[in-house]
Amino acid sequence: MRSLLAAILLLQLAACGEPPLPPPAQLGKLVVVTREGPATYQVDGNGKASGFEHDLVVLFAQELGVEARFILAHDNAGIARILDKGRAHLAAATLAPADHPALRFSRPIGELKQIPAPLDDAFPDEAGDFDGRAVVASSWAFPANGDASLPQRVEAFLERLRRDGTLDRLVDRYFGHVHRLSAGDVERFLERMHGVLPHYRRFFIEAQDIHGIDWRLLAALAYQESQWDPLATSWTNVRGMMMLTEDTADRLRVTDRLDARQSTLAGARYLAELREQFPPEVAEPDRTWLALAAYNLGMGHMNGARFIAQLVKRDPNSWYEMKQVLPLLAKPEYYSRLKSGAARGGEAVIMTENIRTYYDILQRYGKARVSPQAFSISSSPAM
């Protein structure tokens, strides 16, 4: 009789599923389920994790005083199953409340328009796959039998981030650039990515191995500069794949600016030098975005813009803030105060934002290459 009762009890426990996780404070961890992607969670060639949802979760875990631990699921159904089984405290992804009525949800964080990623490893061949769409950037979901206080803590946390501007900065970090290009721009990029880039990819990889910059970022920069045309020449006599000035090419000992390999390696070195000239307090990815703008403007004009930023009470170490400052370089009331004079700072902003979009696309096209010298353009989410 006793064995029969034990068997019945085991069946009842099995029917109830796994017990929920202890609260984060008790466990010492905030366990979060999400899926891989630039808008959620991704790991670069250096093992550095980033993503809009990742950064929000890490900030929330810091507020709770615990460590963030991530579980990756393949799709939304997998995320919901993990929550139903009580194996995570919350889900940070774009689950639709209507599709999962058994779960509890936070208020939507916001609507974002982004370049959608393909659902598998295939890369899209047509610009129609990149026409943009509205995405509800994460109603966080909670298991029905989970910690009842956690949704309230999340709501208070998100409201604070809305008020102090942290949420706006995070949105800009991951999505602020995606409205710059038209479908036609993307279509031309995709055509050249398939037809032209393979001929020069080895040069970008070699440049990464030497200078530690993600080859896909270098390729994005080169496309913005020359559309991967090693013979490109502008009316200002900047030339080649990376559109080097004659002075810059001479300083970097480039003997032929129209040689694709020489131009690529020199352009990567120049970008690395610019990146290193910013003070230590400039964190990634802002350091890289500012260096890209300086590639267009020159470091003298960038330093002038950083000086103006202080005058107008903007943060010179933040790309989000400097995007609003750089166009002031074209206004006499500002450039008249600078030794470097006037500059087309607005063009540098557009160029950098375009590169960010091309880089996003190339991240979906080619895997990161781990390099001993590679630096990461991911950043700590601390704002």
C-alpha angles and dihedrals in degrees: 000000000000091000091050091053090049091052091050090050091052091050090051092050091048091051090053092056127221118335114253121261118267113260115281093253091054095043094042090227139080105221112204130181120210139140133251119269142105091267094049119020132338136159122218129214091278094054092255114146122215141152137127094270092040093055093047091050093049090050090050092048089051089053090052091048094238139107121266116233120188130209116193122216127189097231145352093277090056091049091052092049092053090051092047090053091052094240095130136039093222145348120239104198142089099284114160113232091215091059095050109038093164092066130077119233139202121227112280110273092217147296117273131184110217144160103268119232120227114256094234137032094276115107117226118252098199135058090232087077088060102046093120130244139203113262126188099229101225132316095199112228130214132195114257092237097041133110104314093207095055098078089052091051090050093051092051091046094051092046090054091050090051092052099045096045097246092119092052091051092050092049090051092047093058105022109016094101103046099091095060100085129063124221088258091055091052092046091055091047092051092049093053092040090061098035107033112019096067089065092059104028092103091060092054091048090049089050090052091051091052102037104023099237119134107261090224091058090050090049090050090051091048092050091052090048102043110353084246093299109142090195096053116135129180130206088255089059097248105144147187140026093319095030097237123188117236092248093051092047091051092049091050091046095243108165096188120026090192092061104102096212095047092047094048095049092046093047090051091050091049092050091048090051092050091049092053093052094071116094120261093257091068103097130199137300088022091058092059095044090050090048090053090053089049089052086065100036105031124243093269092063091042091055088048090053091049089054091051089049090062091049092054094042096252127138108255090198095059123082088201089060097037092056086069094044103047095069088060088073087080094056118090094219088064108029091048087071093056132083089213092059128203125350139172095253093162090061090053090054092051091046092051094047090050090052090051090055094047089048091052090054093046091050087062091045102049135027122244114262115224110228127180090230098039117130122207123238090198114102145202108273091227105120 
